[in-house]
């Protein structure tokens, strides 16, 4: 009788170990978070334009500010980004100051990776355009959300997430 109890207990433990290990490896393989963020920085003046591009991504033509941002990037390439109040710096001496004039944004994920020969390289992967609210930040301008899956290079080391114009100039970035 004792032997039957021990065999049954061993079988249950063995089965639960395989079940647990299988579920853990699936989670880590497909859904582990590579990056989670609770803020982004808008383009400061020195990074506007192409002269001081970051990883090949030029800054927007004017300084930008952002009220809030959050999101995450998973190893599977699933990305979620939500921004609020992403607008041209209100201190800019132009009529569009304090507004978002762009009806769409894109997300760019920049990874340090390797090329086919194993040499280090930067790989930038872009989403399709998605809607953003235009107008003054005080009236809800500069708000947008994106959820999708991007094909990330392997490996994707030290990712930076950019919110960009439809043409690829960044307005906000992680890593502040």
N, C-alpha and C positions, 0 to 999 in steps of 0.2 A: 504494500500500500504506500509506504514512504517513497519507494522508488518511483511509482506512478505519479505521485505529487511532484517529486523533483523533476521528472521528465516533462510534465505539464508546465511547471514553472519555468524551466529552461526554454521550452518552446515559445511560451508567451514572451519572455524577455528577448529572445532572439528575433521573433517576429516584430516586436515593438521597436527594437534597435534598427532593423532594416527599414521599417516604415518611417521612423524619425529621420534616419540618415538620408533617405531618399528625398524627403520633403526639404531638408536643410540644403542639400546640394542643389536642388532645383531653384530654391530661393536665391542662393548665392550666385548661381550660374546665370540667371536671367534677370533678376530684379534687384541686385544689390545697388545701393546708392553710390554713385561716383562723386556726386556733388549735391549739397543742399545749401540754399542760401536764403537769407532774410533781408537782403538789401543789395542795391547796385549803386554805382556811381555814374553820374552824368558826365558828358565830355567836358573836361576842363579846357580852358583856352589853349594851353600848349599842345594839346592833342587834337585840335580841330584840323581838318584837312588831311592830306596824304603825307606831309613832311614827317610827322611823328606817328605813323601808323603803328598799331600794336598787332604783331603777328600777321602783317599784311592787310589788316582791316583798318581803313582810314577813318578818322573821326568825322562827325558831322561838320558842316561848314561853319557852324556857330557853337558856342558853349550851350550845353543842355543841362537841366537839373531834373531830379526825380524825387517824388514824394515818398514812394515805397515800392518795394519789389519783393517777390518771393518765388521760389521754385525749386526744382530738383532735376537731376540728370541721373538716369540709371544706366548700368552697364549694357543693357539691351538696346540703348539708344532712345528709350522713352524719355521725353522731356516735357516739363510743365513750367511755364513762366507766366506770371501775372505782374503787370506794372500799373502804377497809379501816378498820375500827374507828371508824366514824362513830356517835358516841354522845353522850348528854347529858354535859356536863362532870362528871367524877368528884368535883369539889369542890363541887357543888351540894348543899345540905342537904335532899335529898329521897331517898326510897327508890329511885327510878329512876336515880339518879346512876351514871354509868359504863356505862349500858345503852342499847341501841336498842330502844324500845318499839314502833316502827313496822314492820309486816310488809311494807310497800311504800314505795318512793320514786318520785319523778318527776324528770325532768331538765327544766329550763327554760333556754332560750337567750334572753338579752336582747340586742337589737340597737338601736343608734341608727340610725334610717332616716329616711324622709320619707313624708308622707301624699300623697293624690291631688293636692293643690295644690302639692306641693313643700316644704311646711313641715316642719321637723324634728319627729320624734316618736320615742318608744320603743315597740318592738314586742317582746312576750314570747311565745315559742312553747314549748308544753309537750308532753312525751311522754305516752304512756299510763303508768299505774302499772306498776312491775316489782318483782319480789320482792327483799326484803332480809332478812338474818338478824337475828333479835331476840336480846336477852339481853346479857350482859356482853361487853365488847370482849375481855377476856382469854379468853373461851370462844368467840370467833368472831362475836360480835354486831356489827352495823353494817357487814357486808360486802355488797356488791352490784355487779352489772355490768349495763350497758345498752349495746346496740348497735342503732341504728335510723337512720331518715332523717326529718328534720323539714323542713317547708316554711319556709325562711328568707325574710325580706323582702329585697328588692333596693333599695338596698344594705343590707348588714348590717355596720355600722361598730362597732368596739370591742366585740365580743361578750363577755358574761360568761356563764359556765355555772354554774348553780345545781343542787344536789341538794336536792330539797324533799320535804316531806310530801305525802301524797296530796291535800291541800287547797291546796297551793301555798306554804306557809311554808318559807323556806330553812333548811337545816341546814349546808350547806357551799357555798362559792363560789370561783371562780377569781379571780385578781387580787390575791393577797396580796403 
